Amino acid sequence: MVSQPEYAVAAELDVMVETRDGVELATDVYRPADPDTGEPIDEPKPALLDRTPYGKRGRMERHGEWYAKRGYLVAIQDCRGRFESGGDYYIFVDEPEDGYDTVEWLADREYCDGQVGTFGTSYGAWVQSALATQDPPHLEAMFVNQGAANGRKATFRHNGAFELRWLCWAYTLGGGFAKGALENPEIQQRLANVDVRDVLANGPVQRGQSALRHIPDYEEWAFDIMTQGAASDELWQEPGINFEAYYDEMADVPTVYAGAWYDSYTKATCDNFVALAERMESDHYLLMGPWTHGWNSYPLPSWNKSYSGELEFGEAALREYQETRLRFFDHYLKGKDTWSDQPTVQYFQMGTGDGSQTRDGRLFHGGEWRSGEEWPLPDTKFETYYVHGDGRLSTDAPTAEESSTTYEFDPNDPVPTIGGNCSSYITYEPREEPILEYPLSERKMQDITGRGGFDQRTRPDTFGADEPYGPLEERNDVLVYRTEPLEEDLEIAGPIRVRVYGSTDGPDTDFTAKLIDEHPPSDEHPDGAAINLCDSICRGRYRGYRDEPDLLEPGEVYEFEMEPYPTANVFKAGHRIRLDVSSSNYPRYDVNHNTGGPLYGDREYRTATNTVYHDAEFATHVELPVQPRS
């Protein structure tokens, strides 16, 4: 049985933990207490550490109390440069050492039994992996929910492109609560007045010419990640940003890597598990649900939502986040038999639903939990589906000697993002009241892109879309390849690989790929539905995951390799498997200006003529992780 809430809670707030460079980090400590006297108990207990940039009070306070009642010492800490902690803020760079120092500080408390576990979501997952690169002696277990692996490969940047969510975050959850903004209401008001949609619509931000100039430390790191793309740039080798480079040095402790098919860290979560489960002797687990990124009620993530975007999965998708983590920590920190029946890999297989419309207007995609002992699953068969000049997607390889399709890519008219693996594409609700009357912390956030599965058609609230609204496939710059209606169910689970053979008429361009489950027309959905599963992009100058940029030769055919995020889906009989190829997906990724100019901030634009090849020599294709028929 898991630990029960048998204790009262004694809290000591804003305890200052001094780091090796003398900076003090504000930490709230919650201890189990005698229910009768309210005094902290003498018996040392294992500690749990949650480090956050979002403020350690409010719901986080209740989060700490929940575990303290169940016999854990809980420390919740403001990250360096945030809220009550000292020091300067540069995103993620100081987290390895700060985390190590805090783990060891906790272990040295007389009321700690010497064992420290870590937990947290999103940023709270980043900082766990960051401190693990330093291998703290008293770190004993980690529950890493929705975190990064290699910030350059697929988080800050993505195969050469920039994930604009970080610019959005710099204006909102990041910059809105920067030390400079909290200490100067005028600065915070300037940030509150920014509608991030206007920032995105007006093109690249220029250094010193936006509201970020009022918080120069945030402007600095934002421009660093937007403008630096080469692996040799020191930023991308930092242990707080590129854990992949430090896998061999990381702490060997029991770890859960948890994530979601529509999370912005799906690939990173799976990459971490695959690499570290093989390297480490301790138990490692992968848990993947059908959810989106972030929190339904901070700090509790979207595990208690049965839907993602326009898709409904049913009650089977729901999981108890706190209880799951408690079972894990009870097992590894208290020696209880509460996790021994947990499979090494547990994932939600989407797509078993009937496609009907639910009461709240969502499409019932359904699904069920499956399990395995490794990832990719041992019986996976990677099947190649080739694109053809007539729009077919087929397991038959093309035989034509020459076959290609050409389109115009205008960077001033990019393909709009409609859901997917998005997070932090947000803006504060515009308000007339000043922040003194309506504090920023109480303002609603408005989603710019949507997150999760959506029918791929524009509507009035689609960012960057103009009338007439309709399916993305009707755009001239979106190439669509689809199978014939499937005669029987086809189940996939695992990593996706796409190879686009393409050329352009300039020195640089992008290619994108999007995997879609195409539902047939029905009474409730007379036009059918094109549901996005995952996507990716490749910036030409960084094709082939090269470390340094290499511009393109006009007219030369190149292989553009992409890895749409892993997924698990059943393409039901009557559905079609569809692959969309284009050159933009905005604002999920920044738009290539096709000039070969600066990686970010180019003031020049040119329309590119791009060509996708589908012949015997240059066979554009997607590889799907097909599972045996059950």
C-alpha positions as CSV (number, residue, x, y, z in Angstrom):
1,M,0.0,0.0,0.0
2,V,1.2,3.5,-0.8
3,S,2.0,6.0,2.0
4,Q,-1.1,7.4,3.5
5,P,-1.7,11.0,4.7
6,E,-0.9,10.3,8.3
7,Y,1.1,13.5,9.2
8,A,0.4,17.2,9.7
9,V,2.7,19.6,7.9
10,A,5.3,22.1,9.2
11,A,6.6,24.6,6.7
12,E,9.7,26.7,6.7
13,L,9.5,29.3,4.0
14,D,12.2,31.1,2.0
15,V,15.1,29.1,3.4
16,M,18.2,30.3,1.6
17,V,20.3,27.6,0.1
18,E,23.8,29.0,-0.7
19,T,25.4,27.6,-3.9
20,R,29.1,27.2,-4.6
21,D,29.3,30.7,-6.1
22,G,27.6,32.4,-3.2
23,V,24.2,32.9,-4.7
24,E,21.2,32.1,-2.4
25,L,18.3,30.2,-3.7
26,A,14.9,30.7,-2.0
27,T,13.5,27.3,-0.9
28,D,10.3,26.4,0.9
29,V,10.7,23.2,3.0
30,Y,7.7,21.1,4.0
31,R,8.2,18.5,6.7
32,P,6.0,15.8,8.2
33,A,4.7,16.9,11.6
34,D,3.0,15.4,14.6
35,P,-0.8,15.7,14.0
36,D,-1.4,16.6,17.6
37,T,1.3,19.1,18.2
38,G,2.1,20.4,14.7
39,E,5.8,20.1,15.5
40,P,8.1,18.5,12.9
41,I,8.8,14.9,13.6
42,D,12.3,13.8,14.6
43,E,12.6,10.8,12.4
44,P,14.6,11.6,9.2
45,K,12.6,11.1,6.0
46,P,13.5,10.9,2.3
47,A,13.5,14.2,0.5
48,L,11.8,15.3,-2.7
49,L,13.0,18.3,-4.7
50,D,11.0,20.4,-7.2
51,R,12.8,23.3,-8.7
52,T,10.7,25.9,-10.6
53,P,10.9,29.2,-12.5
54,Y,7.2,29.8,-11.9
55,G,7.1,30.7,-8.3
56,K,6.9,28.2,-5.4
57,R,3.7,29.3,-3.7
58,G,0.0,28.9,-4.4
59,R,-0.7,25.5,-6.0
60,M,3.0,24.5,-5.5
61,E,2.5,25.0,-1.8
62,R,-0.4,22.5,-1.8
63,H,1.8,20.2,-3.9
64,G,4.5,20.2,-1.2
65,E,2.0,19.6,1.6
66,W,0.5,16.6,-0.2
67,Y,3.8,14.7,-0.1
68,A,4.8,15.9,3.4
69,K,1.5,14.4,4.8
70,R,2.6,11.1,3.3
71,G,6.0,11.1,5.0
72,Y,8.3,13.0,2.7
73,L,10.5,16.0,3.3
74,V,9.7,18.3,0.3
75,A,11.7,21.2,-0.9
76,I,10.3,23.6,-3.6
77,Q,12.8,26.1,-4.9
78,D,12.8,29.2,-7.0
79,C,15.4,28.8,-9.8
80,R,18.3,31.3,-9.9
81,G,17.2,34.8,-10.8
82,R,13.5,34.0,-10.4
83,F,11.1,35.3,-7.8
84,E,12.8,35.2,-4.4
85,S,16.1,33.6,-5.4
86,G,19.2,35.6,-6.0
87,G,21.5,35.7,-9.0
88,D,21.1,36.5,-12.7
89,Y,18.9,34.5,-15.0
90,Y,20.1,32.9,-18.2
91,I,17.8,30.1,-19.2
92,F,18.9,26.6,-18.0
93,V,22.7,27.4,-17.9
94,D,23.1,27.4,-14.1
95,E,20.7,24.6,-13.3
96,P,23.2,21.7,-13.2
97,E,25.3,23.1,-10.4
98,D,22.4,24.8,-8.6
99,G,20.5,21.5,-8.6
100,Y,23.5,19.5,-7.5
101,D,24.2,21.9,-4.6
102,T,20.6,21.8,-3.5
103,V,20.4,18.0,-3.6
104,E,23.5,17.8,-1.4
105,W,22.2,20.6,0.9
106,L,19.0,18.6,1.5
107,A,20.8,15.4,2.1
108,D,22.8,17.1,4.8
109,R,19.8,18.2,6.8
110,E,19.3,16.3,10.1
111,Y,15.7,15.6,9.2
112,C,16.6,14.0,5.9
113,D,17.6,10.3,5.8
114,G,20.2,11.0,3.1
115,Q,18.0,10.1,0.1
116,V,16.9,12.7,-2.4
117,G,14.4,12.2,-5.2
118,T,13.5,14.8,-7.8
119,F,10.3,15.5,-9.7
120,G,8.8,18.2,-11.9
121,T,7.2,18.9,-15.3
122,S,8.5,20.8,-18.3
123,Y,11.1,23.3,-16.9
124,G,10.9,21.2,-13.7
125,A,11.9,18.2,-15.9
126,W,14.8,20.1,-17.6
127,V,16.4,21.0,-14.3
128,Q,16.3,17.4,-13.1
129,S,18.2,16.1,-16.1
130,A,20.5,19.1,-15.7
131,L,21.5,18.2,-12.2
132,A,21.8,14.5,-13.1
133,T,24.6,15.4,-15.4
134,Q,26.6,16.3,-12.3
135,D,25.8,13.0,-10.6
136,P,25.1,14.2,-7.0
137,P,26.1,11.5,-4.5
138,H,22.7,11.6,-2.7
139,L,20.4,11.6,-5.7
140,E,18.5,8.4,-5.5
141,A,15.5,8.6,-7.9
142,M,13.9,10.9,-10.6
143,F,10.5,11.3,-12.1
144,V,11.1,13.4,-15.2
145,N,7.8,14.5,-16.8
146,Q,7.9,16.1,-20.2
147,G,11.5,17.4,-20.5
148,A,14.3,17.9,-23.0
149,A,17.3,15.9,-24.3
150,N,19.2,18.1,-26.7
151,G,18.1,21.6,-26.9
152,R,19.6,22.2,-30.3
153,K,18.3,19.0,-32.0
154,A,14.6,19.3,-31.0
155,T,13.5,21.7,-28.3
156,F,15.0,25.2,-28.6
157,R,15.9,24.6,-32.2
158,H,14.5,21.8,-34.4
159,N,16.7,20.3,-37.1
160,G,18.0,23.8,-37.9
161,A,14.8,25.8,-37.4
162,F,13.8,27.7,-34.3
163,E,10.8,26.7,-32.2
164,L,9.2,30.1,-31.7
165,R,7.5,29.1,-28.5
166,W,10.7,30.2,-26.7
167,L,10.2,33.8,-28.0
168,C,6.6,33.6,-26.8
169,W,7.7,32.3,-23.4
170,A,10.3,35.2,-23.1
171,Y,7.5,37.7,-23.4
172,T,5.0,35.9,-21.1
173,L,5.7,33.3,-18.5
174,G,9.4,34.2,-18.6
175,G,9.8,37.9,-19.1
176,G,6.5,38.8,-17.4
177,F,7.9,37.6,-14.1
178,A,11.6,38.5,-14.6
179,K,13.2,40.2,-11.7
180,G,13.2,43.5,-13.6
181,A,9.5,43.2,-14.2
182,L,8.6,42.2,-10.7
183,E,10.6,45.1,-9.2
184,N,9.4,47.7,-11.7
185,P,5.6,47.8,-12.4
186,E,6.2,50.0,-15.4
187,I,8.3,47.3,-17.1
188,Q,5.8,44.6,-16.2
189,Q,3.1,46.8,-17.7
190,R,5.0,47.2,-20.9
191,L,5.3,43.4,-21.2
192,A,1.6,42.9,-20.2
193,N,0.7,45.2,-23.1
194,V,2.4,43.1,-25.7
195,D,0.2,40.9,-27.8
196,V,2.5,38.2,-28.9
197,R,0.4,37.5,-32.0
198,D,1.4,41.0,-33.2
199,V,5.1,40.2,-32.5
200,L,4.8,37.1,-34.6
201,A,2.8,38.7,-37.4
202,N,5.3,41.6,-37.7
203,G,8.3,39.4,-38.6
204,P,11.6,38.8,-36.8
205,V,12.2,40.8,-33.7
206,Q,15.2,43.1,-33.8
207,R,17.5,43.4,-30.9
208,G,16.9,46.6,-28.8
209,Q,13.6,47.3,-30.7
210,S,11.1,45.3,-28.7
211,A,9.7,45.2,-25.1
212,L,12.5,42.6,-24.4
213,R,14.9,45.5,-24.3
214,H,13.5,46.4,-20.8
215,I,14.7,43.0,-19.5
216,P,18.1,42.7,-21.2
217,D,19.1,39.4,-19.6
218,Y,16.0,37.8,-21.2
219,E,16.7,39.5,-24.5
220,E,20.2,38.1,-24.4
221,W,19.4,34.5,-24.1
222,A,16.4,34.8,-26.5
223,F,18.6,36.2,-29.2
224,D,21.3,33.6,-28.5
225,I,19.1,30.7,-29.1
226,M,17.4,32.4,-32.1
227,T,20.7,33.3,-33.9
228,Q,23.1,30.5,-32.9
229,G,22.6,27.2,-34.8
230,A,26.0,25.6,-35.1
231,A,26.9,22.8,-32.7
232,S,30.2,24.4,-32.1
233,D,28.5,27.3,-30.4
234,E,29.3,27.0,-26.7
235,L,25.6,27.4,-25.8
236,W,24.7,24.0,-27.3
237,Q,27.3,22.1,-25.3
238,E,26.1,23.4,-21.9
239,P,25.1,20.5,-19.6
240,G,21.9,22.4,-18.7
241,I,20.9,22.5,-22.4
242,N,22.4,19.4,-24.0
243,F,22.0,16.3,-21.8
244,E,22.7,14.0,-24.7
245,A,26.3,15.1,-24.6
246,Y,26.6,14.0,-21.0
247,Y,24.7,10.7,-21.0
248,D,27.8,8.7,-20.0
249,E,28.3,11.0,-17.0
250,M,24.7,11.1,-15.7
251,A,23.5,9.8,-12.4
252,D,22.6,6.1,-12.5
253,V,19.4,6.1,-10.5
254,P,15.9,4.7,-11.0
255,T,14.1,7.1,-13.4
256,V,10.8,7.5,-15.0
257,Y,10.7,9.4,-18.3
258,A,7.1,10.4,-18.8
259,G,5.6,12.2,-21.7
260,A,2.8,12.5,-24.2
261,W,2.2,12.0,-27.9
262,Y,1.1,15.6,-28.3
263,D,3.7,17.0,-26.0
264,S,6.4,19.4,-27.2
265,Y,9.0,17.1,-25.7
266,T,7.8,13.7,-27.1
267,K,11.0,12.9,-29.0
268,A,13.2,14.1,-26.2
269,T,11.4,11.9,-23.7
270,C,11.8,8.8,-25.8
271,D,15.4,9.7,-26.7
272,N,16.4,10.0,-23.1
273,F,14.8,6.7,-22.2
274,V,16.3,4.8,-25.1
275,A,19.8,6.1,-24.5
276,L,19.9,5.9,-20.7
277,A,18.0,2.6,-20.2
278,E,20.7,1.0,-22.3
279,R,23.6,2.7,-20.5
280,M,22.5,2.5,-16.9
281,E,22.2,-0.4,-14.5
282,S,19.3,1.1,-12.5
283,D,15.7,0.7,-13.5
284,H,14.4,3.1,-16.2
285,Y,10.8,3.4,-17.4
286,L,9.0,5.1,-20.2
287,L,5.4,6.2,-19.8
288,M,3.6,7.9,-22.7
289,G,0.0,9.1,-22.7
290,P,-2.1,10.8,-25.4
291,W,-2.0,14.2,-23.7
292,T,-0.6,17.6,-24.6
293,H,2.1,19.6,-22.8
294,G,1.9,21.4,-19.5
295,W,-0.6,21.6,-16.8
296,N,-4.3,21.3,-16.5
297,S,-4.0,22.7,-13.0
298,Y,-0.4,23.7,-12.1
299,P,1.7,21.8,-11.0
300,L,-0.5,18.8,-12.0
301,P,-0.1,18.1,-15.7
302,S,-2.6,17.2,-18.4
303,W,-2.8,13.5,-17.2
304,N,-6.3,14.2,-16.0
305,K,-7.6,15.3,-19.4
306,S,-9.2,12.8,-21.6
307,Y,-8.8,14.9,-24.8
308,S,-6.1,16.6,-26.8
309,G,-7.2,19.4,-29.1
310,E,-10.2,18.1,-31.0
311,L,-9.7,14.5,-30.2
312,E,-11.4,12.6,-27.3
313,F,-9.8,9.5,-26.0
314,G,-12.2,8.5,-23.3
315,E,-11.8,7.8,-19.6
316,A,-9.2,5.2,-20.3
317,A,-6.7,8.0,-21.0
318,L,-6.9,9.4,-17.4
319,R,-4.1,8.8,-15.0
320,E,-3.5,9.9,-11.4
321,Y,-0.3,11.9,-11.6
322,Q,0.3,12.3,-7.8
323,E,-0.5,8.7,-7.0
324,T,1.7,7.4,-9.8
325,R,4.7,9.4,-8.6
326,L,4.0,8.4,-5.0
327,R,4.1,4.7,-6.0
328,F,7.4,5.2,-7.7
329,F,9.0,7.1,-4.8
330,D,7.5,4.8,-2.1
331,H,9.1,1.9,-3.9
332,Y,12.6,3.3,-4.5
333,L,13.0,5.6,-1.5
334,K,10.9,3.8,1.2
335,G,11.3,0.2,0.1
336,K,7.6,-0.5,-0.4
337,D,6.4,-2.9,-3.0
338,T,4.4,-0.3,-4.9
339,W,6.1,-0.3,-8.3
340,S,7.2,-3.9,-9.0
341,D,4.2,-4.5,-11.4
342,Q,5.0,-1.4,-13.5
343,P,6.0,-2.4,-17.1
344,T,9.2,-1.0,-18.4
345,V,7.3,0.7,-21.2
346,Q,3.7,1.8,-20.9
347,Y,2.1,3.8,-23.7
348,F,-1.4,4.8,-24.9
349,Q,-2.3,3.4,-28.3
350,M,-4.5,6.0,-29.9
351,G,-7.1,5.5,-32.6
352,T,-9.3,2.6,-31.5
353,G,-12.4,4.8,-31.3
354,D,-15.2,5.0,-33.9
355,G,-14.7,8.6,-35.0
356,S,-18.1,9.7,-33.8
357,Q,-18.8,13.1,-32.4
358,T,-18.9,13.5,-28.7
359,R,-21.3,15.6,-26.7
360,D,-18.7,18.4,-26.5
361,G,-18.1,18.3,-30.2
362,R,-14.8,16.4,-30.3
363,L,-14.0,13.5,-32.5
364,F,-13.9,10.2,-30.5
365,H,-10.4,8.8,-31.4
366,G,-10.3,6.5,-28.5
367,G,-7.4,4.3,-27.4
368,E,-6.1,1.9,-24.8
369,W,-3.0,1.4,-22.7
370,R,-0.4,-1.1,-23.9
371,S,3.0,-2.2,-22.5
372,G,6.3,-3.5,-23.6
373,E,9.9,-4.2,-22.3
374,E,11.8,-1.9,-24.6
375,W,11.4,1.0,-27.0
376,P,11.0,0.8,-29.9
377,L,8.9,-2.3,-29.3
378,P,10.8,-5.5,-30.1
379,D,8.3,-6.7,-32.8
380,T,8.3,-3.4,-34.6
381,K,8.6,-3.7,-38.4
382,F,9.6,-0.5,-40.1
383,E,7.6,-0.3,-43.4
384,T,8.4,2.3,-46.0
385,Y,5.7,4.2,-47.8
386,Y,6.7,6.0,-50.9
387,V,5.2,9.1,-52.4
388,H,4.2,9.1,-56.1
389,G,3.6,11.7,-58.7
390,D,-0.2,11.1,-58.8
391,G,-0.5,11.8,-55.1
392,R,-0.4,8.2,-53.9
393,L,1.4,7.0,-50.8
394,S,2.2,3.3,-51.3
395,T,4.6,0.6,-50.2
396,D,5.4,0.2,-53.9
397,A,8.7,2.0,-54.7
398,P,8.4,4.4,-57.6
399,T,9.8,3.2,-60.9
400,A,9.6,6.4,-63.0
401,E,13.0,7.5,-64.3
402,E,12.1,11.2,-63.7
403,S,9.2,12.4,-61.6
404,S,8.8,15.5,-59.4
405,T,6.4,18.2,-58.2
406,T,7.3,21.9,-57.9
407,Y,5.6,24.6,-55.9
408,E,6.2,28.2,-54.9
409,F,7.1,28.8,-51.2
410,D,6.4,32.4,-50.2
411,P,7.8,33.2,-46.7
412,N,5.3,36.0,-46.4
413,D,2.5,33.5,-46.6
414,P,3.5,30.5,-44.5
415,V,1.4,27.4,-43.9
416,P,-0.5,28.0,-40.6
417,T,0.1,25.8,-37.6
418,I,-3.0,23.9,-36.5
419,G,-2.3,22.1,-33.2
420,G,0.3,19.4,-32.9
421,N,3.3,19.1,-30.5
422,C,3.0,22.7,-29.3
423,S,3.5,24.5,-26.0
424,S,4.0,28.1,-24.8
425,Y,2.7,29.6,-28.0
426,I,0.7,31.9,-25.9
427,T,-0.1,35.6,-25.1
428,Y,-1.8,37.3,-22.2
429,E,-5.4,38.3,-22.7
430,P,-5.4,41.9,-23.8
431,R,-6.9,44.0,-21.0
432,E,-7.6,47.7,-20.5
433,E,-7.0,47.6,-16.7
434,P,-3.5,48.3,-15.5
435,I,-1.6,45.5,-13.8
436,L,-2.1,47.2,-10.4
437,E,-5.9,46.6,-10.8
438,Y,-5.6,43.2,-12.7
439,P,-2.3,41.6,-11.8
440,L,-0.4,39.7,-14.5
441,S,-0.5,36.5,-12.4
442,E,-4.3,36.5,-12.6
443,R,-4.6,37.2,-16.3
444,K,-5.8,34.5,-18.7
445,M,-3.5,33.1,-21.3
446,Q,-4.6,32.7,-24.9
447,D,-3.4,29.9,-27.1
448,I,-2.0,30.9,-30.5
449,T,-1.5,27.6,-32.2
450,G,-3.7,25.1,-30.4
451,R,-2.1,21.9,-29.1
452,G,-3.1,18.3,-29.8
453,G,-4.9,16.7,-32.7
454,F,-7.0,18.9,-35.0
455,D,-8.7,18.6,-38.3
456,Q,-6.2,20.3,-40.6
457,R,-8.4,23.1,-41.8
458,T,-8.2,26.8,-41.0
459,R,-10.9,28.6,-39.1
460,P,-11.4,32.2,-38.0
461,D,-9.2,31.7,-34.9
462,T,-6.3,30.2,-36.8
463,F,-3.3,32.4,-36.5
464,G,-2.1,33.7,-39.9
465,A,-5.1,32.4,-41.8
466,D,-7.3,34.5,-44.1
467,E,-10.6,33.9,-45.7
468,P,-11.8,31.7,-47.3
469,Y,-11.0,29.2,-44.5
470,G,-10.6,25.6,-45.4
471,P,-8.4,22.5,-45.6
472,L,-4.6,23.1,-45.6
473,E,-4.4,20.6,-48.5
474,E,-6.1,23.1,-50.8
475,R,-3.0,25.3,-50.6
476,N,-0.7,25.3,-53.6
477,D,2.3,24.9,-51.4
478,V,1.1,21.8,-49.6
479,L,1.8,18.5,-51.3
480,V,-0.5,15.7,-50.2
481,Y,0.2,12.0,-50.5
482,R,-2.4,9.4,-49.3
483,T,-2.9,5.7,-49.4
484,E,-6.0,4.1,-50.7
485,P,-8.6,3.5,-48.0
486,L,-7.1,0.7,-45.7
487,E,-8.7,-2.7,-46.0
488,E,-7.8,-3.5,-42.4
489,D,-6.5,-1.8,-39.3
490,L,-2.9,-0.8,-39.4
491,E,-1.2,-0.1,-36.0
492,I,1.9,1.9,-35.5
493,A,3.9,2.7,-32.4
494,G,7.4,4.1,-32.3
495,P,9.7,6.6,-34.1
496,I,8.8,8.0,-37.5
497,R,11.4,8.8,-40.2
498,V,10.9,10.9,-43.3
499,R,13.3,11.4,-46.2
500,V,12.3,14.2,-48.7
501,Y,14.4,14.4,-51.8
502,G,14.2,18.0,-52.8
503,S,15.8,21.0,-54.5
504,T,15.3,24.7,-54.5
505,D,16.3,27.6,-56.7
506,G,18.2,29.5,-54.0
507,P,20.9,29.1,-51.3
508,D,18.5,27.9,-48.5
509,T,15.0,26.8,-47.8
510,D,13.0,24.4,-45.5
511,F,11.0,21.3,-46.1
512,T,8.3,20.1,-43.6
513,A,6.5,16.8,-43.2
514,K,3.3,16.0,-41.4
515,L,1.8,12.5,-40.7
516,I,-2.0,12.5,-40.8
517,D,-4.7,10.0,-40.0
518,E,-7.4,10.8,-42.6
519,H,-10.9,9.8,-41.5
520,P,-13.5,9.1,-44.1
521,P,-16.7,11.1,-44.5
522,S,-19.5,10.3,-42.1
523,D,-22.9,11.7,-41.2
524,E,-21.3,13.6,-38.3
525,H,-18.2,14.6,-40.3
526,P,-19.4,14.9,-43.9
527,D,-16.0,16.1,-45.2
528,G,-14.1,13.6,-43.1
529,A,-11.3,14.7,-40.9
530,A,-7.5,15.0,-41.4
531,I,-6.1,14.5,-38.0
532,N,-2.4,15.5,-37.4
533,L,-0.3,12.9,-35.5
534,C,3.2,14.4,-35.7
535,D,5.4,16.6,-37.8
536,S,8.9,17.9,-38.3
537,I,11.0,20.3,-40.4
538,C,14.5,20.4,-41.9
539,R,16.4,23.7,-42.6
540,G,18.4,23.2,-45.7
541,R,21.7,24.5,-44.4
542,Y,21.5,22.0,-41.5
543,R,20.3,19.0,-43.6
544,G,21.5,15.6,-42.4
545,Y,21.8,16.8,-38.8
546,R,25.1,18.5,-39.7
547,D,26.8,20.4,-37.0
548,E,27.8,23.4,-39.1
549,P,25.8,25.2,-41.7
550,D,26.3,24.4,-45.4
551,L,24.2,26.4,-47.9
552,L,22.5,24.7,-50.8
553,E,23.4,24.8,-54.5
554,P,20.4,25.9,-56.6
555,G,18.9,23.0,-58.6
556,E,20.9,20.3,-56.8
557,V,18.9,17.4,-55.3
558,Y,19.5,16.9,-51.6
559,E,18.1,14.4,-49.0
560,F,16.2,16.3,-46.3
561,E,16.0,13.9,-43.3
562,M,13.3,14.5,-40.7
563,E,12.0,12.7,-37.6
564,P,8.4,13.6,-36.8
565,Y,7.9,12.9,-33.2
566,P,7.2,9.3,-32.1
567,T,3.5,8.3,-31.9
568,A,1.2,5.4,-31.4
569,N,-1.9,5.2,-33.5
570,V,-4.3,2.8,-35.1
571,F,-5.2,3.7,-38.7
572,K,-8.6,2.0,-38.9
573,A,-10.0,0.2,-41.9
574,G,-11.4,2.8,-44.2
575,H,-9.0,5.5,-43.1
576,R,-6.1,6.7,-45.2
577,I,-2.5,7.3,-44.1
578,R,-1.5,10.7,-45.4
579,L,1.8,12.6,-45.6
580,D,1.8,16.3,-46.2
581,V,5.0,17.9,-47.5
582,S,5.6,21.6,-47.6
583,S,8.1,24.3,-46.5
584,S,6.6,26.0,-43.5
585,N,4.6,25.4,-40.4
586,Y,4.1,28.8,-38.7
587,P,4.5,29.7,-35.9
588,R,5.5,26.3,-34.7
589,Y,8.8,27.0,-36.5
590,D,10.3,30.2,-37.7
591,V,10.0,30.8,-41.4
592,N,13.0,30.5,-43.7
593,H,13.4,33.6,-45.8
594,N,15.1,31.6,-48.5
595,T,18.0,34.1,-48.9
596,G,20.8,32.2,-47.2
597,G,21.1,35.2,-44.9
598,P,21.2,35.3,-41.1
599,L,19.6,32.4,-39.3
600,Y,17.3,34.8,-37.6
601,G,16.5,38.5,-38.2
602,D,16.9,38.6,-41.9
603,R,15.1,41.6,-43.3
604,E,15.0,40.3,-46.9
605,Y,12.5,37.8,-48.2
606,R,12.4,35.8,-51.4
607,T,9.9,33.4,-52.8
608,A,11.5,30.0,-53.4
609,T,10.7,27.5,-56.1
610,N,10.9,24.2,-54.4
611,T,10.7,20.7,-55.9
612,V,10.0,17.3,-54.3
613,Y,11.2,14.2,-56.2
614,H,9.4,10.9,-56.3
615,D,11.2,8.7,-58.9
616,A,13.3,5.6,-58.8
617,E,16.5,7.4,-57.9
618,F,15.1,10.0,-55.5
619,A,12.3,8.3,-53.7
620,T,10.7,10.5,-51.1
621,H,9.2,8.3,-48.4
622,V,8.1,7.9,-44.8
623,E,9.1,4.9,-42.6
624,L,6.4,3.8,-40.2
625,P,6.8,1.6,-37.1
626,V,4.2,-1.0,-37.8
627,Q,3.1,-3.4,-35.1
628,P,2.0,-7.0,-35.5
629,R,-1.7,-7.5,-36.0
630,S,-3.3,-8.5,-32.8
